[in-house]
């Protein structure tokens, strides 16, 4: 798999990365998640399962891995795999995120799965936790789901602490979510501390249903930020697992395009991201070996203008997209 620079971060990544949101905790909002885990939620069983998927991803060439403090034991599962496979820092690139605290108590269903707080105290606690687990493997640290409403981009104490971490050699980024991803990213790009832009990477949602962040992502890439794309499969809605009758017409477009290009729905949707000139990495959210292998096949899809035009018909209004996402059931 091709290695490339991640913007001007100085880090090297592969076009496809693996995110551990669905591997690090019993409950997640991806369609069919419970079946992917075989309804086995014992920590030891989940760690073994995560290691198996990580092995498949590594064998397929993936060298970028994404976790977060709120992904249950995701950081620990990744760290134990890196140690077990004797992968020294630099052999892979690891990014994590701070700002959410996992609160589900290792349950599939919980009143609150995670609590968001972008305070200085949480940043200091969680960077200590992430470094304690991942050690020198940790290369990139994102604000998790930064929004204008959260106020994190106006919190001088947090911003100066992030600048201090940057001065220690850690790359600093933000992940975005919701209706105003573009506005949030543009605000982040304005922040300069100690004569340098604070952020040198962004992780954003972009897929064929919700491409509204594209102009801001193109601006970020032109400014030298690394661009990582998450939720390319829309939490399973862009796979055969989506049973919604209201999605049937869009599903036919996906099926016909996938058949013409001789690929699968997941690989097609990931290939749509890879075709964007501003995208450095697209994250696979694979929770099984089969999904990891199928996702990597996106690299072989012969994307063309007809596919781009046909899938443009799938675009939803952002309000509709994010309302549907908020209604997904944790399973």
LUMFI-190796 format. One line per field, with one value per residue: z, y, x of N, C-alpha, C in turn; residue number from 1. Coordinates in steps of 0.02 Angstrom, whole numbers, plus 50000, padded with zeros to 5 digits. Layout:
! LUMFI-190796
n_w: Z/...
n_v: Y/...
n_u: X/...
ca_w: Z/...
ca_v: Y/...
ca_u: X/...
c_w: Z/...
c_v: Y/...
c_u: X/...
num: NUM/...
! end
This chain:
! LUMFI-190796
n_w: 50000/49962/50037/50107/50138/50279/50253/50309/50425/50449/50471/50411/50315/50265/50125/50166/50328/50492/50602/50774/50835/50833/50884/51011/51117/51190/51142/50998/50867/50737/50606/50635/50724/50841/50790/50721/50824/50870/50980/51091/51229/51329/51401/51372/51263/51172/51156/51095/50977/50922/50900/50800/50693/50679/50641/50514/50450/50453/50378/50256/50223/50290/50384/50465/50616/50715/50865/51020/51177/51220/51164/51236/51278/51173/51150/51236/51180/51055/51094/51159/51053/50969/51051/51061/50931/50914/50858/50829/50873/50735/50642/50619/50611/50737/50794/50915/51017/51119/51242/51256/51380/51417/51472/51481/51555/51508/51447/51326/51306/51373/51482/51459/51344/51326/51387/51345/51364/51348/51427/51511/51617/51581/51461/51510/51596/51506/51405/51480/51511/51382/51338/51436/51401/51262/51244/51163/51038/51012/50903/50851/50905/50926/50955/51007/50912/50894/50904/50859/50955/51071/51123/51133/51043/51080/51202/51292/51384/51355/51221/51230/51305/51213/51119/51192/51200/51065/51048/51107/51014/50975/50855/50822/50806/50753/50766/50676/50676/50636/50583/50554/50511/50417/50455/50583/50557/50480/50575/50664/50585/50589/50706/50781/50870/50959/50842/50750/50656/50753/50729/50634/50570/50519/50555/50479/50446/50294/50161/50029/50053/50135/50092/50127/50191/50104/50031/50136/50180/50068/50069/50189/50159/50057/50133/50199/50299/50361/50302/50362/50335/50407/50444/50316/50271/50326/50454/50423/50344/50210/50161/50126/50240/50270/50296/50273/50200/50143/50093/49981/49843/49833/49865/49753/49657/49712/49707/49568/49521/49590/49536/49401/49414/49464/49603/49782/49892/50005/49970/49859/49917/49997/49898/49837/49926/49918/49793/49807/49790/49901/50006/50121/50201/50219/50339/50379/50463/50503/50584/50576/50506/50375/50335/50342/50240/50129/50131/50101/49969/49904/49852/49729/49649/49498/49487/49409/49305/49279/49388/49490/49451/49454/49590/49647/49652/49769/49876/50030/50119/50240/50368/50368/50357/50477/50574/50552/50584/50720/50767/50763/50831/50971/50976
n_v: 49941/50111/50230/50392/50568/50645/50779/50921/50869/50790/50658/50490/50402/50276/50261/50204/50187/50112/50125/50107/50117/50029/49915/49926/49928/49860/49910/49998/50115/50068/49986/49820/49791/49709/49579/49575/49565/49444/49436/49423/49485/49484/49556/49494/49413/49510/49582/49485/49468/49598/49601/49504/49566/49679/49615/49569/49691/49747/49653/49677/49795/49913/50052/50156/50193/50225/50286/50325/50407/50379/50260/50142/50009/50029/50096/50021/49892/49913/49950/49833/49746/49804/49785/49645/49609/49663/49790/49929/50106/50210/50110/50100/50224/50311/50383/50472/50530/50659/50715/50656/50552/50382/50302/50192/50078/49953/49899/49852/49926/50082/50220/50333/50331/50397/50545/50712/50831/50970/51024/51101/51021/50893/50874/50871/50760/50658/50658/50614/50485/50428/50434/50355/50231/50212/50259/50303/50277/50358/50481/50579/50689/50721/50846/50783/50778/50920/51068/51223/51260/51197/51274/51249/51296/51424/51425/51480/51424/51287/51289/51341/51241/51136/51190/51183/51044/51021/51082/50989/50893/50823/50797/50900/50895/50908/50831/50836/50861/50851/50982/51097/51074/51130/51266/51253/51197/51298/51400/51341/51339/51470/51490/51535/51509/51554/51593/51496/51395/51315/51192/51047/50947/50870/50777/50722/50699/50633/50577/50492/50524/50635/50759/50889/50952/50962/51081/51155/51059/51046/51172/51163/51061/51125/51219/51146/51058/50891/50776/50673/50557/50508/50393/50349/50252/50287/50239/50110/50128/50138/50011/49838/49813/49906/49920/50007/50054/50179/50207/50136/50176/50247/50144/50062/50137/50131/49992/49967/50044/49986/49857/49885/49930/49821/49788/49799/49868/49931/49947/50028/50147/50187/50205/50318/50416/50407/50457/50592/50737/50802/50714/50625/50509/50378/50312/50145/50065/49936/49790/49658/49528/49498/49614/49706/49661/49674/49812/49863/49830/49939/50011/49958/49991/50056/50204/50324/50462/50442/50366/50459/50554/50479/50442/50564/50590/50539/50624/50694/50818/50906/50921/50818/50707/50710/50704/50575/50501/50530/50457/50325/50161/50105/49954
n_u: 50042/50024/50132/50124/50156/50076/49999/50086/50135/50244/50228/50206/50089/49968/49854/49735/49674/49652/49520/49479/49355/49246/49300/49348/49257/49106/48981/48925/48878/48871/48785/48737/48839/48843/48834/48954/49046/49012/48931/49010/49079/49173/49318/49445/49413/49371/49488/49570/49499/49510/49648/49659/49592/49673/49792/49753/49730/49858/49928/49870/49927/49900/49951/49918/49839/49697/49634/49546/49519/49392/49357/49327/49424/49508/49633/49717/49702/49760/49890/49935/49935/50033/50144/50145/50172/50293/50315/50399/50399/50366/50362/50229/50099/50017/49868/49772/49632/49562/49442/49318/49249/49240/49095/49012/49029/49068/48957/48834/48718/48684/48647/48725/48849/48968/49046/49059/49186/49280/49386/49529/49572/49525/49596/49730/49722/49686/49786/49891/49845/49835/49969/50025/49977/50002/50129/50281/50230/50123/50083/50001/49877/49710/49583/49432/49293/49276/49181/49101/49009/49052/49152/49287/49383/49399/49452/49576/49667/49665/49706/49837/49896/49889/49976/50093/50109/50127/50251/50330/50341/50229/50104/49964/49791/49618/49458/49305/49127/48951/48834/48908/49040/49131/49137/49190/49316/49376/49382/49473/49587/49626/49692/49837/49983/50128/50186/50156/50038/49916/49853/49888/49824/49670/49524/49384/49207/49158/49065/48974/48844/48849/48934/48968/49074/49179/49231/49296/49386/49467/49525/49596/49687/49761/49822/49914/49877/49858/49737/49614/49488/49337/49201/49162/49078/48961/48922/48880/48770/48795/48809/48763/48691/48596/48431/48329/48179/48160/48281/48297/48298/48418/48502/48490/48559/48688/48710/48704/48812/48919/48913/48943/49075/49132/49144/49121/48994/49050/49186/49168/49115/49221/49316/49264/49301/49441/49458/49452/49547/49599/49606/49701/49702/49584/49478/49453/49325/49325/49264/49282/49386/49352/49285/49390/49476/49391/49368/49496/49505/49458/49562/49585/49482/49422/49393/49285/49226/49093/49049/49066/48971/48852/48843/48832/48699/48655/48670/48623/48526/48620/48559/48464/48547/48626/48528/48478/48592/48606/48502/48538/48551/48641/48731
ca_w: 50000/49955/50093/50086/50194/50304/50250/50330/50493/50454/50480/50351/50323/50207/50101/50209/50398/50530/50664/50821/50872/50837/50911/51079/51167/51170/51105/50951/50829/50670/50594/50639/50765/50887/50752/50705/50883/50890/51045/51142/51255/51381/51380/51341/51197/51128/51139/51046/50914/50896/50875/50737/50641/50670/50601/50444/50423/50442/50322/50195/50209/50329/50431/50508/50663/50748/50925/51059/51248/51232/51129/51283/51286/51108/51155/51266/51132/51005/51125/51172/50987/50948/51091/51044/50864/50917/50810/50860/50848/50668/50596/50604/50637/50782/50816/50964/51026/51188/51248/51278/51430/51410/51533/51472/51602/51470/51431/51258/51313/51431/51480/51426/51323/51333/51407/51311/51402/51318/51476/51522/51662/51543/51416/51548/51619/51452/51372/51524/51502/51315/51337/51479/51366/51195/51247/51107/50977/51002/50861/50830/50956/50902/50994/50984/50893/50908/50872/50881/51015/51130/51149/51142/51001/51111/51269/51288/51424/51316/51160/51249/51324/51150/51090/51230/51177/50998/51055/51129/50956/50960/50805/50852/50758/50779/50726/50671/50669/50636/50527/50540/50508/50380/50496/50638/50530/50461/50637/50690/50543/50604/50771/50776/50934/50955/50773/50708/50660/50806/50705/50571/50543/50533/50541/50468/50412/50224/50123/49970/50077/50170/50068/50133/50218/50053/50018/50191/50181/50014/50094/50240/50126/50022/50184/50226/50350/50342/50302/50375/50327/50447/50430/50244/50259/50361/50508/50395/50301/50141/50152/50119/50304/50278/50275/50272/50135/50116/50063/49926/49779/49836/49865/49684/49625/49738/49680/49495/49512/49613/49486/49342/49429/49489/49671/49834/49914/50051/49932/49816/49957/50016/49837/49827/49967/49890/49731/49822/49789/49965/50058/50131/50230/50235/50391/50382/50530/50502/50647/50561/50457/50308/50320/50330/50174/50080/50130/50067/49897/49875/49816/49662/49612/49444/49493/49347/49308/49282/49458/49528/49432/49478/49663/49668/49662/49836/49927/50072/50155/50301/50425/50364/50371/50547/50613/50547/50622/50791/50785/50759/50895/50994/50978
ca_v: 50000/50172/50274/50462/50615/50669/50851/50943/50847/50751/50588/50451/50362/50241/50290/50177/50175/50073/50155/50054/50135/49971/49858/49937/49930/49815/49944/50051/50131/50041/49935/49752/49786/49653/49519/49577/49542/49378/49444/49405/49550/49479/49595/49453/49392/49568/49598/49436/49485/49658/49582/49468/49615/49718/49574/49570/49758/49756/49609/49709/49853/49971/50074/50209/50167/50280/50268/50382/50389/50355/50196/50087/49985/50032/50113/49964/49837/49930/49948/49764/49717/49831/49751/49574/49601/49694/49845/49987/50170/50225/50057/50120/50290/50305/50444/50463/50589/50674/50758/50615/50501/50323/50295/50139/50023/49891/49875/49868/49980/50123/50285/50376/50292/50439/50614/50760/50889/50995/51068/51091/50964/50831/50867/50849/50691/50609/50650/50570/50417/50404/50423/50298/50169/50207/50278/50342/50264/50411/50533/50629/50694/50763/50861/50737/50810/50992/51107/51293/51265/51171/51327/51228/51336/51490/51413/51497/51377/51224/51301/51348/51174/51100/51217/51155/50975/51025/51099/50927/50849/50790/50831/50919/50899/50909/50797/50877/50824/50891/51024/51153/51051/51177/51326/51235/51189/51364/51435/51310/51358/51538/51493/51536/51519/51552/51605/51437/51369/51265/51127/51025/50889/50869/50715/50746/50655/50645/50518/50511/50552/50698/50785/50962/50979/50958/51143/51171/51009/51065/51230/51139/51025/51174/51255/51101/51011/50823/50765/50605/50553/50457/50378/50345/50206/50315/50193/50051/50145/50129/49940/49798/49807/49958/49892/50061/50059/50246/50211/50086/50206/50260/50078/50038/50173/50102/49924/49969/50070/49935/49803/49908/49936/49755/49795/49794/49933/49962/49969/50084/50207/50207/50230/50386/50460/50405/50496/50663/50757/50829/50662/50587/50443/50363/50261/50087/50050/49863/49755/49588/49517/49502/49684/49739/49642/49703/49884/49877/49822/50005/50035/49928/50014/50102/50259/50363/50519/50418/50347/50521/50585/50438/50444/50632/50590/50513/50674/50715/50881/50891/50913/50751/50657/50709/50680/50502/50475/50536/50407/50256/50126/50071/49882
ca_u: 50000/50063/50146/50126/50157/50012/50007/50152/50146/50305/50209/50193/50028/49941/49791/49682/49692/49602/49495/49460/49294/49202/49337/49373/49204/49051/48928/48940/48818/48873/48735/48762/48900/48839/48850/49025/49082/48987/48899/49060/49100/49224/49376/49497/49389/49371/49558/49593/49465/49541/49715/49650/49576/49734/49837/49729/49742/49930/49947/49846/49968/49880/50003/49892/49790/49663/49597/49524/49510/49323/49344/49332/49493/49540/49705/49752/49704/49810/49957/49954/49950/50098/50195/50147/50200/50359/50315/50429/50375/50391/50340/50161/50082/49960/49835/49718/49591/49542/49383/49262/49264/49198/49055/48962/49040/49076/48890/48812/48670/48698/48615/48774/48908/49027/49031/49103/49209/49341/49418/49600/49581/49516/49653/49789/49713/49683/49851/49930/49821/49853/50041/50040/49959/50031/50200/50309/50192/50074/50113/49952/49825/49656/49524/49381/49230/49274/49127/49100/48968/49088/49195/49357/49428/49405/49477/49647/49706/49670/49746/49907/49920/49900/50037/50149/50117/50156/50323/50363/50346/50165/50062/49900/49737/49550/49408/49245/49064/48891/48814/48953/49109/49172/49148/49235/49383/49403/49401/49534/49644/49644/49726/49910/50015/50201/50205/50141/49970/49912/49831/49917/49786/49598/49488/49316/49159/49141/49045/48933/48781/48861/48998/48967/49137/49231/49268/49341/49440/49513/49563/49643/49742/49801/49861/49964/49852/49841/49664/49592/49415/49303/49131/49153/49022/48903/48904/48848/48713/48816/48825/48701/48656/48546/48366/48279/48144/48169/48347/48298/48317/48490/48535/48494/48615/48750/48717/48719/48880/48965/48914/48980/49147/49153/49168/49070/48969/49097/49245/49147/49109/49289/49349/49239/49344/49509/49459/49454/49617/49621/49604/49762/49686/49515/49478/49410/49300/49314/49259/49298/49439/49322/49273/49455/49500/49347/49381/49560/49494/49443/49621/49585/49423/49438/49345/49282/49181/49024/49035/49059/48908/48796/48838/48812/48627/48641/48682/48567/48535/48657/48514/48435/48600/48647/48471/48477/48650/48592/48452/48564/48550/48703/48717
c_w: 50000/50021/50068/50147/50214/50308/50266/50402/50503/50465/50413/50363/50259/50188/50142/50278/50431/50593/50709/50860/50882/50869/50984/51134/51144/51128/51058/50905/50756/50662/50596/50682/50811/50851/50735/50763/50906/50958/51102/51167/51312/51357/51346/51271/51148/51109/51087/50977/50882/50867/50808/50680/50627/50629/50527/50412/50407/50383/50255/50178/50249/50381/50472/50550/50706/50807/50960/51131/51260/51197/51176/51298/51220/51110/51184/51217/51079/51034/51137/51107/50963/50986/51071/50976/50858/50864/50845/50834/50782/50618/50575/50632/50677/50801/50867/50973/51099/51186/51265/51329/51423/51475/51530/51519/51570/51456/51359/51258/51377/51425/51445/51408/51331/51351/51378/51358/51376/51365/51480/51566/51625/51494/51454/51572/51561/51412/51414/51516/51435/51311/51380/51445/51302/51193/51187/51040/50961/50964/50846/50881/50934/50960/50965/50974/50916/50870/50896/50947/51078/51161/51153/51101/51026/51182/51269/51326/51386/51256/51176/51273/51262/51116/51126/51209/51107/51002/51078/51073/50939/50907/50834/50797/50792/50735/50729/50660/50663/50578/50507/50540/50473/50420/50553/50613/50511/50522/50665/50650/50556/50667/50761/50846/50927/50883/50726/50711/50712/50778/50639/50544/50561/50515/50537/50436/50341/50194/50068/49990/50105/50151/50082/50158/50165/50040/50073/50195/50126/50036/50145/50208/50089/50071/50218/50281/50320/50347/50308/50371/50367/50423/50355/50226/50297/50413/50483/50349/50227/50128/50143/50184/50313/50252/50265/50203/50102/50081/49999/49860/49777/49834/49794/49646/49647/49708/49606/49482/49534/49563/49424/49354/49460/49558/49719/49856/49960/50015/49887/49857/49982/49956/49821/49866/49936/49827/49744/49827/49855/50020/50062/50152/50235/50285/50375/50454/50539/50572/50638/50510/50386/50288/50304/50260/50119/50074/50091/49991/49864/49834/49743/49620/49559/49441/49429/49355/49311/49353/49500/49514/49460/49554/49689/49681/49732/49891/49964/50098/50221/50362/50426/50383/50446/50593/50612/50586/50696/50814/50781/50828/50910/51001/50983
c_v: 50062/50209/50345/50506/50634/50745/50870/50923/50814/50678/50556/50404/50323/50270/50265/50166/50133/50111/50101/50070/50074/49910/49865/49935/49887/49848/49996/50060/50108/49987/49866/49742/49725/49588/49517/49550/49473/49378/49420/49469/49545/49516/49554/49431/49451/49588/49550/49450/49546/49642/49546/49517/49659/49680/49576/49638/49768/49714/49639/49773/49915/49987/50135/50180/50223/50255/50332/50359/50360/50289/50137/50069/49988/50047/50053/49905/49851/49924/49876/49728/49740/49796/49678/49562/49635/49748/49908/50051/50187/50171/50069/50191/50284/50374/50427/50530/50597/50716/50722/50564/50443/50310/50237/50080/49955/49858/49894/49926/50017/50189/50336/50333/50332/50510/50660/50817/50910/51044/51053/51030/50898/50821/50841/50778/50642/50604/50608/50498/50389/50390/50364/50231/50160/50225/50318/50324/50322/50469/50591/50629/50745/50785/50819/50775/50882/51024/51179/51300/51242/51224/51310/51271/51407/51485/51422/51447/51311/51234/51307/51282/51131/51125/51191/51082/50973/51039/51039/50876/50812/50830/50841/50927/50907/50864/50839/50833/50874/50939/51076/51132/51102/51240/51312/51229/51256/51405/51407/51331/51429/51543/51485/51551/51511/51556/51547/51420/51313/51196/51109/50962/50897/50800/50733/50692/50679/50579/50540/50534/50622/50727/50860/50992/50985/51025/51162/51122/51024/51125/51208/51103/51073/51213/51211/51055/50941/50814/50691/50604/50494/50447/50377/50299/50227/50266/50133/50066/50138/50058/49902/49791/49858/49934/49945/50065/50127/50255/50169/50116/50221/50194/50051/50072/50144/50033/49925/49994/50019/49877/49824/49910/49871/49758/49788/49864/49968/49988/50028/50149/50232/50235/50301/50436/50464/50447/50571/50686/50783/50776/50625/50516/50437/50305/50205/50079/49976/49834/49680/49585/49526/49574/49721/49724/49673/49779/49901/49869/49888/50032/50011/49951/50066/50158/50300/50419/50497/50398/50409/50553/50545/50444/50514/50636/50566/50565/50693/50786/50865/50881/50843/50698/50653/50689/50604/50470/50476/50483/50335/50225/50095/49997/49844
c_u: 50044/50071/50150/50132/50086/50016/50078/50168/50215/50292/50197/50134/50014/49874/49731/49711/49638/49585/49467/49396/49249/49236/49354/49321/49146/48998/48954/48880/48821/48820/48767/48823/48899/48857/48924/49067/49059/48954/48945/49093/49150/49287/49430/49477/49390/49442/49585/49563/49497/49610/49709/49635/49637/49785/49818/49742/49816/49954/49925/49883/49951/49933/49981/49836/49763/49622/49574/49516/49441/49308/49353/49404/49531/49614/49744/49756/49756/49880/49980/49970/50018/50154/50202/50179/50269/50367/50339/50397/50407/50373/50268/50152/50017/49934/49782/49683/49573/49479/49319/49287/49214/49161/49005/48972/49043/49008/48874/48763/48683/48662/48659/48834/48972/49004/49083/49121/49277/49376/49493/49613/49575/49574/49714/49782/49719/49748/49897/49910/49843/49928/50060/50026/49999/50105/50221/50277/50145/50107/50067/49895/49773/49610/49467/49315/49227/49216/49132/49062/49005/49133/49268/49405/49435/49433/49553/49691/49718/49716/49820/49936/49933/49964/50098/50162/50148/50231/50364/50368/50283/50128/49992/49848/49670/49507/49344/49184/49007/48885/48866/49026/49155/49187/49197/49306/49414/49422/49466/49595/49667/49688/49801/49938/50090/50224/50191/50067/49967/49898/49865/49884/49713/49571/49414/49273/49149/49121/48996/48864/48791/48930/49008/49032/49192/49266/49317/49399/49491/49555/49615/49702/49788/49845/49912/49941/49845/49766/49649/49516/49388/49231/49116/49095/48959/48876/48863/48790/48730/48841/48760/48662/48601/48479/48313/48245/48153/48236/48351/48321/48392/48529/48541/48550/48682/48762/48737/48790/48931/48970/48954/49055/49175/49183/49109/49049/49019/49158/49228/49145/49176/49327/49326/49280/49414/49514/49462/49527/49644/49626/49670/49747/49611/49516/49429/49388/49287/49313/49269/49354/49411/49309/49338/49479/49457/49358/49443/49553/49474/49501/49621/49525/49445/49385/49344/49230/49108/49005/49024/48991/48848/48788/48822/48737/48608/48644/48618/48580/48571/48612/48483/48486/48614/48590/48468/48535/48636/48541/48475/48568/48618/48687/48783
num: 1/2/3/4/5/6/7/8/9/10/11/12/13/14/15/16/17/18/19/20/21/22/23/24/25/26/27/28/29/30/31/32/33/34/35/36/37/38/39/40/41/42/43/44/45/46/47/48/49/50/51/52/53/54/55/56/57/58/59/60/61/62/63/64/65/66/67/68/69/70/71/72/73/74/75/76/77/78/79/80/81/82/83/84/85/86/87/88/89/90/91/92/93/94/95/96/97/98/99/100/101/102/103/104/105/106/107/108/109/110/111/112/113/114/115/116/117/118/119/120/121/122/123/124/125/126/127/128/129/130/131/132/133/134/135/136/137/138/139/140/141/142/143/144/145/146/147/148/149/150/151/152/153/154/155/156/157/158/159/160/161/162/163/164/165/166/167/168/169/170/171/172/173/174/175/176/177/178/179/180/181/182/183/184/185/186/187/188/189/190/191/192/193/194/195/196/197/198/199/200/201/202/203/204/205/206/207/208/209/210/211/212/213/214/215/216/217/218/219/220/221/222/223/224/225/226/227/228/229/230/231/232/233/234/235/236/237/238/239/240/241/242/243/244/245/246/247/248/249/250/251/252/253/254/255/256/257/258/259/260/261/262/263/264/265/266/267/268/269/270/271/272/273/274/275/276/277/278/279/280/281/282/283/284/285/286/287/288/289/290/291/292/293/294/295/296/297/298/299/300/301/302/303/304/305/306/307/308/309/310/311/312/313/314/315/316/317/318/319/320/321/322/323/324/325/326/327/328/329/330/331
! end
